[in-house]
Amino acid sequence: MAQFDVGLVHRLADQMEGIASDIKKHVNSPDQLKQDIKRMNSVVESFQTLTQAASQSGSNPIANQNDVV
């Protein structure tokens, strides 16, 4: 069974939060917003990959010291 990396989920969530903060502070043009949306999509794709891997392992993960087993 593949481990579900909760630490990675937290890091991705922090990245998403940072992108949203950047949008609120710095976006002044459609091109800047497009670049931030690309970054957000990349993070979302990483979340999807993690959840698909967990689903395919056929288990219900349990958190244990920032890792799910």
MODELLER restraints for C-alpha pairs under 7 A, 6 or more apart:
rsr = mdl.restraints
at = mdl.atoms
rsr.add(forms.Gaussian(group=physical.xy_distance, feature=features.Distance(at['CA:1:A'], at['CA:57:A']), mean=5.66, stdev=0.5))
rsr.add(forms.Gaussian(group=physical.xy_distance, feature=features.Distance(at['CA:2:A'], at['CA:57:A']), mean=6.50, stdev=0.5))
rsr.add(forms.Gaussian(group=physical.xy_distance, feature=features.Distance(at['CA:3:A'], at['CA:68:A']), mean=5.97, stdev=0.5))
rsr.add(forms.Gaussian(group=physical.xy_distance, feature=features.Distance(at['CA:3:A'], at['CA:69:A']), mean=5.57, stdev=0.5))
rsr.add(forms.Gaussian(group=physical.xy_distance, feature=features.Distance(at['CA:4:A'], at['CA:54:A']), mean=6.32, stdev=0.5))
rsr.add(forms.Gaussian(group=physical.xy_distance, feature=features.Distance(at['CA:4:A'], at['CA:61:A']), mean=6.92, stdev=0.5))
rsr.add(forms.Gaussian(group=physical.xy_distance, feature=features.Distance(at['CA:4:A'], at['CA:67:A']), mean=6.46, stdev=0.5))
rsr.add(forms.Gaussian(group=physical.xy_distance, feature=features.Distance(at['CA:4:A'], at['CA:68:A']), mean=4.98, stdev=0.5))
rsr.add(forms.Gaussian(group=physical.xy_distance, feature=features.Distance(at['CA:4:A'], at['CA:69:A']), mean=6.72, stdev=0.5))
rsr.add(forms.Gaussian(group=physical.xy_distance, feature=features.Distance(at['CA:5:A'], at['CA:67:A']), mean=5.31, stdev=0.5))
rsr.add(forms.Gaussian(group=physical.xy_distance, feature=features.Distance(at['CA:5:A'], at['CA:68:A']), mean=6.22, stdev=0.5))
rsr.add(forms.Gaussian(group=physical.xy_distance, feature=features.Distance(at['CA:6:A'], at['CA:66:A']), mean=5.52, stdev=0.5))
rsr.add(forms.Gaussian(group=physical.xy_distance, feature=features.Distance(at['CA:6:A'], at['CA:67:A']), mean=5.27, stdev=0.5))
rsr.add(forms.Gaussian(group=physical.xy_distance, feature=features.Distance(at['CA:6:A'], at['CA:68:A']), mean=6.37, stdev=0.5))
rsr.add(forms.Gaussian(group=physical.xy_distance, feature=features.Distance(at['CA:7:A'], at['CA:66:A']), mean=5.82, stdev=0.5))
rsr.add(forms.Gaussian(group=physical.xy_distance, feature=features.Distance(at['CA:7:A'], at['CA:67:A']), mean=6.77, stdev=0.5))
rsr.add(forms.Gaussian(group=physical.xy_distance, feature=features.Distance(at['CA:12:A'], at['CA:43:A']), mean=6.22, stdev=0.5))
rsr.add(forms.Gaussian(group=physical.xy_distance, feature=features.Distance(at['CA:16:A'], at['CA:40:A']), mean=6.28, stdev=0.5))
rsr.add(forms.Gaussian(group=physical.xy_distance, feature=features.Distance(at['CA:16:A'], at['CA:43:A']), mean=6.78, stdev=0.5))
rsr.add(forms.Gaussian(group=physical.xy_distance, feature=features.Distance(at['CA:19:A'], at['CA:36:A']), mean=6.49, stdev=0.5))
rsr.add(forms.Gaussian(group=physical.xy_distance, feature=features.Distance(at['CA:23:A'], at['CA:33:A']), mean=6.97, stdev=0.5))
rsr.add(forms.Gaussian(group=physical.xy_distance, feature=features.Distance(at['CA:27:A'], at['CA:33:A']), mean=5.99, stdev=0.5))
rsr.add(forms.Gaussian(group=physical.xy_distance, feature=features.Distance(at['CA:61:A'], at['CA:68:A']), mean=5.39, stdev=0.5))
rsr.add(forms.Gaussian(group=physical.xy_distance, feature=features.Distance(at['CA:61:A'], at['CA:69:A']), mean=5.34, stdev=0.5))
rsr.add(forms.Gaussian(group=physical.xy_distance, feature=features.Distance(at['CA:62:A'], at['CA:68:A']), mean=4.93, stdev=0.5))
rsr.add(forms.Gaussian(group=physical.xy_distance, feature=features.Distance(at['CA:62:A'], at['CA:69:A']), mean=5.36, stdev=0.5))
rsr.add(forms.Gaussian(group=physical.xy_distance, feature=features.Distance(at['CA:63:A'], at['CA:69:A']), mean=6.50, stdev=0.5))
